[in-house]
């Protein structure tokens, strides 16, 4: 294999969890593909003992194509997106009825819900809905709020945790507090209101969004009762994100593990 020194070190490393830090076009896909080949051919692992996770379907297809180009049999090799992998775990182990029924609702449905129910979210005077001049502006607002919720879920931050933080910060506000800071705290307070309503709506409807798949899987894997956790079937997990990895995805993959080793691979095109 024609790899540089750092790439070879990442491919052949076998002493625990490993984080490879690399920029676009530096050979991440190639390194992971070579590592899978190394584990199968040199370490004699079965395909079923290896799991490859990517952020999107395109990444999963690219990974499979790269392995097949390298003459690696991918018949029993699990190559999946984070969301698909988590969905499979939840279907097998979760008692959540929405998972069992496959009721995963698209983002557009939640945007419609937000538009229809914006007057019921209980926003305070810091969030003046009368200044919104059109439906299109309202749609943009709801989309930004749902983006905000998704960002918090990416970091595994619950509405209750946000509320605790907001209450502490509101108690600190005085006449000398800069208006910008006060505004940001109140905006966060209003965001948590729709966050709670959003979760309440999903519970009542018996539906989930795509973020829930990873959040619920993380909760399942982090269960303090070991007997309640899914039994791992993969000895080696290879992950290949196409963007910044949200904390929820990293925690789901590395639950109960400490990533203490880092290697960088640069200088080679994918």
C-alpha positions as CSV (number, residue, x, y, z in Angstrom):
1,X,0.0,0.0,0.0
2,X,1.4,3.4,-1.0
3,X,0.8,5.4,2.2
4,X,2.9,8.0,4.0
5,X,4.3,7.3,7.5
6,X,1.4,8.7,9.5
7,X,-1.2,6.9,7.3
8,X,0.6,3.6,7.8
9,X,0.7,4.2,11.5
10,X,-3.0,4.8,11.6
11,X,-3.8,1.7,9.4
12,X,-1.7,-0.7,11.5
13,X,-2.4,0.7,15.0
14,X,-4.0,-1.9,17.3
15,X,-3.5,-0.7,20.9
16,X,-7.0,0.8,21.6
17,X,-9.1,3.7,20.4
18,X,-7.5,6.0,17.8
19,X,-8.5,9.4,16.6
20,X,-7.1,10.4,13.2
21,X,-7.2,14.2,12.7
22,X,-7.0,15.2,9.0
23,X,-8.3,17.8,6.6
24,X,-10.3,17.5,3.3
25,X,-8.5,15.5,0.6
26,X,-5.9,14.1,3.0
27,X,-6.7,10.5,2.5
28,X,-9.2,9.7,5.3
29,X,-11.4,7.3,3.2
30,X,-8.3,5.6,1.9
31,X,-6.8,5.1,5.4
32,X,-10.0,3.6,6.7
33,X,-10.3,1.3,3.7
34,X,-6.7,0.2,4.0
35,X,-7.3,-0.4,7.7
36,X,-10.3,-2.6,7.0
37,X,-8.2,-4.6,4.5
38,X,-5.4,-4.8,7.1
39,X,-7.7,-6.1,9.8
40,X,-9.2,-8.7,7.5
41,X,-6.0,-9.9,5.8
42,X,-3.4,-9.4,8.5
43,X,-5.3,-9.6,11.7
44,X,-7.6,-12.3,10.3
45,X,-10.8,-10.7,11.6
46,X,-14.1,-11.8,10.3
47,X,-16.1,-9.2,8.3
48,X,-18.9,-9.3,10.9
49,X,-16.4,-8.1,13.5
50,X,-15.9,-4.8,11.7
51,X,-18.3,-1.8,11.5
52,X,-17.8,1.2,9.3
53,X,-19.8,4.3,10.1
54,X,-20.1,7.4,7.9
55,X,-22.2,10.6,8.3
56,X,-24.1,10.3,5.0
57,X,-25.2,7.7,2.4
58,X,-22.7,9.1,-0.1
59,X,-19.9,8.4,2.3
60,X,-21.1,4.9,2.9
61,X,-21.3,4.2,-0.8
62,X,-17.9,5.7,-1.4
63,X,-16.4,3.5,1.4
64,X,-17.9,0.3,-0.1
65,X,-16.8,1.2,-3.6
66,X,-13.2,1.9,-2.4
67,X,-13.1,-1.5,-0.6
68,X,-14.4,-3.3,-3.6
69,X,-11.8,-1.6,-5.8
70,X,-9.2,-3.0,-3.4
71,X,-10.7,-6.5,-3.9
72,X,-12.1,-6.7,-0.4
73,X,-15.2,-8.8,-0.1
74,X,-17.9,-6.5,1.5
75,X,-20.7,-9.1,1.6
76,X,-20.8,-9.4,5.4
77,X,-19.1,-6.1,6.2
78,X,-21.4,-3.6,7.9
79,X,-21.0,-0.2,6.3
80,X,-23.7,2.2,7.5
81,X,-24.6,5.8,8.3
82,X,-24.7,6.8,12.0
83,X,-28.5,7.2,11.8
84,X,-29.1,3.9,10.1
85,X,-26.9,2.1,12.5
86,X,-28.6,3.7,15.5
87,X,-32.1,3.0,14.0
88,X,-31.2,-0.7,13.8
89,X,-30.0,-0.8,17.4
90,X,-33.1,0.9,18.6
91,X,-35.4,-1.4,16.6
92,X,-33.7,-4.4,18.3
93,X,-33.4,-3.2,21.8
94,X,-35.6,-0.1,22.5
95,X,-39.1,-0.2,23.9
96,X,-39.9,3.1,22.3
97,X,-43.1,2.6,20.2
98,X,-42.2,5.2,17.7
99,X,-39.0,3.3,16.9
100,X,-40.8,0.0,16.6
101,X,-43.3,1.5,14.2
102,X,-40.7,3.3,12.2
103,X,-42.3,6.7,12.7
104,X,-39.3,8.9,11.9
105,X,-40.7,12.2,10.7
106,X,-38.9,14.5,8.2
107,X,-37.8,18.0,9.1
108,X,-40.4,19.6,6.9
109,X,-43.2,18.1,9.0
110,X,-41.8,19.8,12.1
111,X,-41.6,23.1,10.3
112,X,-45.3,22.9,9.4
113,X,-46.0,22.1,13.1
114,X,-44.0,25.2,14.2
115,X,-45.8,27.5,11.8
116,X,-49.2,26.2,12.9
117,X,-48.4,26.5,16.6
118,X,-46.1,29.5,17.0
119,X,-48.7,31.5,19.0
120,X,-48.8,28.7,21.6
121,X,-45.1,28.6,22.5
122,X,-45.4,31.3,25.2
123,X,-42.6,33.6,23.9
124,X,-42.1,36.6,26.2
125,X,-41.8,40.3,25.2
126,X,-38.1,39.8,24.2
127,X,-39.4,37.8,21.2
128,X,-42.0,40.1,19.6
129,X,-44.0,38.1,17.0
130,X,-45.8,41.2,15.9
131,X,-42.6,42.3,14.2
132,X,-42.7,39.3,11.8
133,X,-44.2,40.7,8.6
134,X,-44.9,37.6,6.6
135,X,-45.4,33.8,6.6
136,X,-42.0,33.4,4.9
137,X,-40.3,35.3,7.7
138,X,-42.1,33.2,10.2
139,X,-40.9,30.0,8.4
140,X,-37.3,31.3,8.5
141,X,-37.7,31.9,12.3
142,X,-39.1,28.5,13.0
143,X,-36.3,26.9,10.9
144,X,-33.7,28.7,12.9
145,X,-35.3,27.6,16.2
146,X,-35.3,24.0,15.1
147,X,-31.7,24.4,14.0
148,X,-31.0,25.6,17.5
149,X,-32.7,22.6,19.0
150,X,-30.7,20.3,16.8
151,X,-27.5,22.0,17.8
152,X,-28.3,21.4,21.5
153,X,-29.2,17.7,20.8
154,X,-25.9,17.3,18.9
155,X,-24.2,18.2,22.2
156,X,-26.6,16.0,24.3
157,X,-28.0,19.0,26.1
158,X,-31.6,18.6,27.4
159,X,-34.2,21.3,27.8
160,X,-34.0,20.9,31.5
161,X,-30.2,21.6,31.5
162,X,-30.8,24.7,29.4
163,X,-33.5,25.9,31.7
164,X,-31.2,25.5,34.7
165,X,-28.6,27.6,33.0
166,X,-31.1,30.2,31.9
167,X,-32.5,30.6,35.4
168,X,-29.1,31.1,36.9
169,X,-28.2,33.7,34.3
170,X,-31.5,35.5,34.7
171,X,-30.9,35.8,38.4
172,X,-27.6,37.5,37.8
173,X,-29.1,40.3,35.6
174,X,-28.9,43.7,37.1
175,X,-29.4,47.3,35.9
176,X,-25.7,47.2,34.8
177,X,-26.0,44.1,32.7
178,X,-25.2,44.9,29.0
179,X,-28.4,44.8,26.9
180,X,-26.8,42.4,24.4
181,X,-26.2,39.8,27.1
182,X,-29.6,40.2,28.6
183,X,-31.1,39.8,25.1
184,X,-29.2,36.6,24.5
185,X,-30.3,35.1,27.7
186,X,-33.9,35.8,27.0
187,X,-33.6,34.5,23.5
188,X,-32.2,31.3,25.0
189,X,-35.1,31.2,27.4
190,X,-37.5,31.5,24.5
191,X,-35.7,28.8,22.6
192,X,-36.0,26.3,25.4
193,X,-39.8,26.9,25.4
194,X,-40.1,25.7,21.9
195,X,-37.6,22.9,22.6
196,X,-39.9,21.6,25.4
197,X,-43.0,22.0,23.2
198,X,-41.2,20.2,20.4
199,X,-40.4,17.2,22.5
200,X,-44.0,17.2,23.9
201,X,-45.4,17.2,20.4
202,X,-43.3,14.3,19.4
203,X,-44.3,12.3,22.4
204,X,-48.0,12.9,21.9
205,X,-47.7,12.0,18.2
206,X,-45.5,9.0,18.8
207,X,-42.8,10.2,16.4
208,X,-39.1,10.9,16.3
209,X,-36.8,13.1,14.4
210,X,-33.4,12.0,13.0
211,X,-31.5,13.5,16.0
212,X,-33.5,11.4,18.3
213,X,-32.1,8.2,16.8
214,X,-28.6,9.0,18.0
215,X,-29.7,10.6,21.3
216,X,-31.8,7.6,22.2
217,X,-29.1,5.1,21.2
218,X,-26.6,7.0,23.3
219,X,-28.9,6.8,26.3
220,X,-29.4,3.1,25.7
221,X,-25.6,2.4,25.4
222,X,-25.0,4.5,28.5
223,X,-27.4,2.6,30.6
224,X,-25.8,2.0,34.0
225,X,-27.3,-1.5,34.1
226,X,-24.9,-3.4,31.9
227,X,-27.4,-6.2,31.4
228,X,-29.7,-3.8,29.7
229,X,-27.2,-2.6,27.1
230,X,-27.0,-4.1,23.6
231,X,-24.2,-6.7,23.3
232,X,-21.5,-5.4,20.9
233,X,-21.1,-7.5,17.8
234,X,-18.2,-5.5,16.3
235,X,-14.7,-5.6,17.6
236,X,-13.4,-2.8,15.5
237,X,-15.5,0.4,14.7
238,X,-14.2,2.7,11.9
239,X,-15.9,6.1,11.7
240,X,-15.6,8.5,8.8
241,X,-17.4,11.9,9.4
242,X,-17.9,14.3,6.5
243,X,-18.2,17.3,8.8
244,X,-17.6,18.3,12.4
245,X,-18.6,15.3,14.5
246,X,-21.4,16.2,17.0
247,X,-20.8,15.1,20.5
248,X,-23.8,12.7,20.4
249,X,-22.2,10.7,17.5
250,X,-18.8,10.6,19.2
251,X,-20.3,9.5,22.5
252,X,-22.5,6.9,20.8
253,X,-19.5,5.3,19.1
254,X,-17.0,5.7,22.0
255,X,-19.3,5.1,25.0
256,X,-17.2,3.9,28.0
257,X,-14.0,4.4,26.0
258,X,-11.4,7.1,26.4
259,X,-9.8,8.3,23.1
260,X,-6.3,9.0,24.3
261,X,-4.3,8.5,21.1
262,X,-4.2,10.9,18.2
263,X,-2.5,10.6,14.8
264,X,-2.5,12.9,11.9
265,X,-2.4,11.8,8.3
266,X,-1.6,14.4,5.7
267,X,-0.1,14.6,2.2
268,X,-2.0,12.1,0.2
269,X,-5.1,12.5,-2.0
270,X,-8.2,10.5,-1.3
